[in-house]
Amino acid sequence: MQYWLFKTEAETFSWEMQKERGAKGEPWSGVRNWMAARNMKAMKKGDLGFFYHTGDEKRIVGIVEVIGEYRKDPTDETGKFGLVDVKAVKDFPKPVTLAQVKADPHLKDMVLAKVARLSVQPVTPEEWKYICKLGGLK
C-alpha cells in the first residue's frame, strides 16, 4: 500500500462534500500538473490519502481511499490528463496544519513541507503514521 495527499480548495470541494459522496466516492478531476498526474498514475485501489484543505485553512482534515485507478479525465479537453476515484474513510479528530508540518523536525523532508503547491503528492509510511498520531488517530 502507498500513501498520498490530495489538496483541494475547501470552497470548491470540501471534506464535507467528499463525505456526502459516500461509498461511490468522487473522481479526483481537474489536475493539470504533470508531477501530480504521475503520482495519480502510480496509485492502486486500496491506497490511502490525506484530504487537505488549501486556501485559508491549510490543514489535513480526513483520509480517503483510492477506489478507482487512473483513467482519462473527461474535464480535460486536451486528453492529456487523468483522474482517480476516491472515497472518504475517516475524519481527523484534530486537523493537522501546514504550520505544524513545517515546524516539526520529524516532517522536515515531507513533500508538503518542501513543495507545498503540488496538488497530489506522495507520503511515506513513516510520515503517514506520524501525522495520523498528530491528528488523534491510532
Contact map, one row per residue, 1 for C-alpha under 8 A:
111000000000000000000000000000000000000000010111000000000000000000000000000000000000000000000000000000000000000000000000000000000000000000
111100000000000000000000000000000000000000110011000000000000000000000000000000000000000000000000000000000000000000000000011110000000000000
111110000000000000000000000000000000000000000011110000000000000000000000000000000000000000000000000000000000000000000000011110010000000000
011111000000000000000000000000000000000000000011110000000000000000000000000000000000000000000000000000000000000000000001111000000000000000
001111100000000000000000000000000000000000000000111100000000000000000000000000000000000000000000000000000000000000000011111000000000000000
000111110000000000000000000000000000000000000000111100000000000000000000000000000000000000000000000000000000000000000011100000000000000000
000011111000000000000000000000000000000000000000001111000000000000000000000000000000000000000000000000000000000000000011000000000000000000
000001111101110000000000000000000000000000000000001111000000000000000000000000000000000000000000000000000000000000000010000000000000000000
000000111111110000000000000000000000000000000000000011100000000000000000000000000000000000000000000000000000000000000000000000000000000000
000000011111111000000000000000000000000000000000000011100000000000000000000000000000000000000000000000000000000000000000000000000000000000
000000001111110000000000000000000000000000000000000000000000000000000000000000000000000000000000000000000000000000000000000000000000000000
000000011111110000000000000000000000000000000000000000000000000000000000000000000000000000000000000000000000000000000000000000000000000000
000000011111111011000000000000000000000000000000000000000000000000000000000000000000000000000000000000000000000000000000000000000000000000
000000011111111111000000000000000000000000000000000010000000000000000000000000000000000000000000000000000000000000000000000000000000000000
000000000100111111100000000000000000000000000000001010000000110000000000000000000000000000000000000000000000000000000000000000000000000000
000000000000011111110000000000000000000000000000000000000000000000000000000000000000000000000000000000000000000000000000000000000000000000
000000000000111111111000000000000000000000000000000000000000000000000000000000000000000000000000000000000000000000000000000000000000000000
000000000000111111111100110000000000000000000000000000000000000000000000000000000000001100000000000000000000000000000000000000000000000000
000000000000001111111100000000000000000000000000000000000000000000000000000000000000001100000000000000000000000000000000000000000000000000
000000000000000111111100000000000000000000000000000000000000000000000000000000000000000000000000000000000000000000000000000000000000000000
000000000000000011111111110000000000000000000000000000000000000000000000000000000000001100000000000000000000000000000000000000000000000000
000000000000000001111111100000000000000000000000000000000000000000000000000000000000001100000000000000000000000000000000000000000000000000
000000000000000000001111100000000000000000000000000000000000000000000000000000000000001100000000000000000000000000000000000000000000000000
000000000000000000001111110000000000000000000000000000000000000000000000000000000000001000000000000000000000000000000000000000000000000000
000000000000000001001111111000000000000000000000000000000000000000100000000000000000111100000000000000000000000000000000000000000000000000
000000000000000001001001111100000000000000000000000000000000000000000000000000000000111000000000000000000000000000000000000000000000000000
000000000000000000000000111110000000000000000000000000000000000000000000000000000011110000000000000000000000000000000000000000000000000000
000000000000000000000000011111100000000000000000000000000000000000000000000000000011110000000000000000000000000000000000000000000000000000
000000000000000000000000001111100000000000000000000000000000000000000000101000000111000000000000000000000000000000000000000000000000000000
000000000000000000000000000111110000000000000000000000000000000000000000101100000010000000000000000000000000000000000000000000000000000000
000000000000000000000000000111111001100000000000000000000000000000000000000000001110000000000000000000000000000000000010000000000000000000
000000000000000000000000000001111101100000000000000000000000000000000000000000001000000000000000000000000000000000000000000000000000000000
000000000000000000000000000000111111100000000000000000000000000000000000000000000000000000000000000000000000000000000010000000000000000000
000000000000000000000000000000011111110000000000000000000000000000000000000000000000000000000000000000000000000000000000000000000000000000
000000000000000000000000000000001111111000000000000000000000000000000000000000000000000000000000000000000000000000000100000000000000000000
000000000000000000000000000000111111111100000000000000000000000000000000000000000000000000000000000000000000000000000111100000000000000000
000000000000000000000000000000111111111110000000000000000000000000000000000000001110000000000000000000000000000000000001000000000000000000
000000000000000000000000000000000111111111000000000000000000000000000000000000000000000000000000000000000000000000000000000000000000000000
000000000000000000000000000000000011111111100000000000000000000000000000000000000000000000000000000000000000000000000001110000000000000000
000000000000000000000000000000000001111111100000000000000000000000001100000000000011000000000000000000000000000000000001000000000000000000
000000000000000000000000000000000000111111100000000000000000000000001100000000000000000000000000000000000000000000000000000000000000000000
000000000000000000000000000000000000011111110000000000000000000000000000000000000000000000000000000000000000000000000000000000000000000000
010000000000000000000000000000000000001111111010000000000000000001001100000000000001000000000000000000000000000000000000000000000000000000
110000000000000000000000000000000000000001111110000000000000000001011000000000000000000000000000000000000000000000000000000000000000000000
000000000000000000000000000000000000000000111110000000000000000011111000000000000000000000000000000000000000000000000000000000000000000000
100000000000000000000000000000000000000000011111000000000000000011100000000000000000000000000000000000000000000000000000000000000000000000
111100000000000000000000000000000000000000111111100000000000000011000000000000000000000000000000000000000000000000000000000000000000000000
111100000000000000000000000000000000000000000111110000000000001111000000000000000000000000000000000000000000000000000000000000000000000000
001111000000000000000000000000000000000000000011111000000000001111000000000000000000000000000000000000000000000000000000000000000000000000
001111000000000000000000000000000000000000000001111100000001111100000000000000000000000000000000000000000000000000000000000000000000000000
000011110000001000000000000000000000000000000000111110000001111100000000000000000000000000000000000000000000000000000000000000000000000000
000011110000000000000000000000000000000000000000011111000111110000000000000000000000000000000000000000000000000000000000000000000000000000
000000111100011000000000000000000000000000000000001111101111100000000000000000000000000000000000000000000000000000000000000000000000000000
000000111100000000000000000000000000000000000000000111111110000000000000000000000000000000000000000000000000000000000000000000000000000000
000000001100000000000000000000000000000000000000000011111100000000000000000000000000000000000000000000000000000000000000000000000000000000
000000000000000000000000000000000000000000000000000001111100000000000000000000000000000000000000000000000000000000000000000000000000000000
000000000000000000000000000000000000000000000000000011111110000000000000000000000000000000000000100000000000000000000000000000000000000000
000000000000000000000000000000000000000000000000000111111111000000000000000000000000000000000000110000000000000000000000000000000000000000
000000000000000000000000000000000000000000000000000111001111100000000000000000000000000000000011110000000000000000000000000000000000000000
000000000000000000000000000000000000000000000000011110000111110000000000000000000000000000010011110000000000000000000000000000000000000000
000000000000001000000000000000000000000000000000011110000011111000000000000000000000000000110111000000000000000000000000000000000000000000
000000000000001000000000000000000000000000000000011100000001111100000000000000000000000111110010000000000000000000000000000000000000000000
000000000000000000000000000000000000000000000001111000000000111110000000000000000000000111110000000000000000000000000000000000000000000000
000000000000000000000000000000000000000000000001111000000000011111000000000000000000011111000000000000000000000000000000000000000000000000
000000000000000000000000000000000000000000001111100000000000001111100000000000000000011110000000000000000000000000000000000000000000000000
000000000000000000000000000000000000000000111111100000000000000111111000000000000001111000000000000000000000000000000000000000000000000000
000000000000000000000000100000000000000000001100000000000000000011111000000000000001111000000000000000000000000000000000000000000000000000
000000000000000000000000000000000000000000011000000000000000000001111100000000000001110000000000000000000000000000000000000000000000000000
000000000000000000000000000000000000000110111000000000000000000001111110000000000011100000000000000000000000000000000000000000000000000000
000000000000000000000000000000000000000110100000000000000000000000011111000000000111100000000000000000000000000000000000000000000000000000
000000000000000000000000000000000000000000000000000000000000000000001111100000000111000000000000000000000000000000000000000000000000000000
000000000000000000000000000000000000000000000000000000000000000000000111110000111110000000000000000000000000000000000000000000000000000000
000000000000000000000000000011000000000000000000000000000000000000000011111100101110000000000000000000000000000000000000000000000000000000
000000000000000000000000000000000000000000000000000000000000000000000001111110100100000000000000000000000000000000000000000000000000000000
000000000000000000000000000011000000000000000000000000000000000000000000111110000000000000000000000000000000000000000000000000000000000000
000000000000000000000000000001000000000000000000000000000000000000000000111111111100000000000000000000000000000000000000000000000000000000
000000000000000000000000000000000000000000000000000000000000000000000000011111100000000000000000000000000000000000000000000000000000000000
000000000000000000000000000000000000000000000000000000000000000000000000000111111000000000000000000000000000000000000000000000000000000000
000000000000000000000000000000000000000000000000000000000000000000000001110111111100000000000000000000000000000000000000000000000000000000
000000000000000000000000000000000000000000000000000000000000000000000001000101111100000000000000000000000000000000000000000000000000000000
000000000000000000000000000000110000100000000000000000000000000000000001100101111110000000000000000000000000000000000000000000000000000000
000000000000000000000000000010100000100000000000000000000000000000000111110100111111000000000000000000000000000000000000000000000000000000
000000000000000000000000001111100000100100000000000000000000000000001111100000001111100000000000000000000000000000000000000000000000000000
000000000000000000000000001110000000000100100000000000000000000001111110000000000111110000000000000000000000000000000000000000000000000000
000000000000000000000000111100000000000000000000000000000000000001111100000000000011111000000000000000000000000000000000000000000000000000
000000000000000000000000111100000000000000000000000000000000000111110000000000000001111100000000000000000000000000000000000000000000000000
000000000000000001101111110000000000000000000000000000000000000111100000000000000000111110000000000000000000000000000000000000000000000000
000000000000000001101110100000000000000000000000000000000000011110000000000000000000011111000000000000000000000000000000000000000000000000
000000000000000000000000000000000000000000000000000000000000011110000000000000000000001111100000000000000000000000000000000000000000000000
000000000000000000000000000000000000000000000000000000000000011100000000000000000000000111110000000000000000000000000000000000000000000000
000000000000000000000000000000000000000000000000000000000000111000000000000000000000000011111000000000000000000000000000000000000000000000
000000000000000000000000000000000000000000000000000000000001111000000000000000000000000001111110000000000000000000000000000000000001001110
000000000000000000000000000000000000000000000000000000000000000000000000000000000000000000111110000000000000000000000000000000000000001110
000000000000000000000000000000000000000000000000000000000000100000000000000000000000000000011111000000000000000000000000000000000000011100
000000000000000000000000000000000000000000000000000000000011110000000000000000000000000000011111100000000000000000000000000000000000001000
000000000000000000000000000000000000000000000000000000000011100000000000000000000000000000000111110110000000000000000000000000000010011000
000000000000000000000000000000000000000000000000000000001111000000000000000000000000000000000011111110000000000000000000000000000000000000
000000000000000000000000000000000000000000000000000000000111000000000000000000000000000000000001111111000000000110000000000000000000000000
000000000000000000000000000000000000000000000000000000000000000000000000000000000000000000000000111111100000000000000000000000000000000000
000000000000000000000000000000000000000000000000000000000000000000000000000000000000000000000001111111110000000000000000000000000000000000
000000000000000000000000000000000000000000000000000000000000000000000000000000000000000000000001111111110011000110000000000000000000000000
000000000000000000000000000000000000000000000000000000000000000000000000000000000000000000000000011111111011000010000000000000000000000000
000000000000000000000000000000000000000000000000000000000000000000000000000000000000000000000000001111111001000000000000000000000000000000
000000000000000000000000000000000000000000000000000000000000000000000000000000000000000000000000000111111111000000000000000000000000000000
000000000000000000000000000000000000000000000000000000000000000000000000000000000000000000000000000001111111000000000000000000000000000000
000000000000000000000000000000000000000000000000000000000000000000000000000000000000000000000000000000011111100000000000000000100000000000
000000000000000000000000000000000000000000000000000000000000000000000000000000000000000000000000000011011111110010000000000000100000000000
000000000000000000000000000000000000000000000000000000000000000000000000000000000000000000000000000011111111110011000000000000000000000000
000000000000000000000000000000000000000000000000000000000000000000000000000000000000000000000000000000000111111011000000000000000000000000
000000000000000000000000000000000000000000000000000000000000000000000000000000000000000000000000000000000011111111000000001100100000000000
000000000000000000000000000000000000000000000000000000000000000000000000000000000000000000000000000000000000111111110000111000000000000000
000000000000000000000000000000000000000000000000000000000000000000000000000000000000000000000000010010000000011111111100100000000000000000
000000000000000000000000000000000000000000000000000000000000000000000000000000000000000000000000010011000011111111110000000000000000000000
000000000000000000000000000000000000000000000000000000000000000000000000000000000000000000000000000000000001111111110000000000000000000000
000000000000000000000000000000000000000000000000000000000000000000000000000000000000000000000000000000000000001111111100000000000000000000
000000000000000000000000000000000000000000000000000000000000000000000000000000000000000000000000000000000000001111111100000000000000000000
000000000000000000000000000000000000000000000000000000000000000000000000000000000000000000000000000000000000000100111110000000000000000000
000000000000000000000000000000000011000000000000000000000000000000000000000000000000000000000000000000000000000100111111100000000000000000
000011110000000000000000000000101001000000000000000000000000000000000000000000000000000000000000000000000000000000001111100000000000000000
000111100000000000000000000000000001101100000000000000000000000000000000000000000000000000000000000000000000000000000111110000000000000000
000111000000000000000000000000000001001000000000000000000000000000000000000000000000000000000000000000000000001100000111111000000000000000
011110000000000000000000000000000000001000000000000000000000000000000000000000000000000000000000000000000000001000000001111100000000000000
011110000000000000000000000000000000000000000000000000000000000000000000000000000000000000000000000000000000011000000000111110110000000000
011000000000000000000000000000000000000000000000000000000000000000000000000000000000000000000000000000000000010000000000011111110000000000
011000000000000000000000000000000000000000000000000000000000000000000000000000000000000000000000000000000000000000000000001111111000000000
000000000000000000000000000000000000000000000000000000000000000000000000000000000000000000000000000000000000000000000000000111111100000000
000000000000000000000000000000000000000000000000000000000000000000000000000000000000000000000000000000000110010000000000001111111110000000
001000000000000000000000000000000000000000000000000000000000000000000000000000000000000000000000000000000000000000000000001111111111000000
000000000000000000000000000000000000000000000000000000000000000000000000000000000000000000000000000000000000000000000000000011111111100000
000000000000000000000000000000000000000000000000000000000000000000000000000000000000000000000000000000000000000000000000000001111111110000
000000000000000000000000000000000000000000000000000000000000000000000000000000000000000000000001000000000000000000000000000000111111111000
000000000000000000000000000000000000000000000000000000000000000000000000000000000000000000010000000000000000000000000000000000011111111111
000000000000000000000000000000000000000000000000000000000000000000000000000000000000000000000000000000000000000000000000000000001111111111
000000000000000000000000000000000000000000000000000000000000000000000000000000000000000000000101000000000000000000000000000000000111111110
000000000000000000000000000000000000000000000000000000000000000000000000000000000000000000011111000000000000000000000000000000000011111110
000000000000000000000000000000000000000000000000000000000000000000000000000000000000000000011100000000000000000000000000000000000001111111
000000000000000000000000000000000000000000000000000000000000000000000000000000000000000000011000000000000000000000000000000000000001111111
000000000000000000000000000000000000000000000000000000000000000000000000000000000000000000000000000000000000000000000000000000000001100111
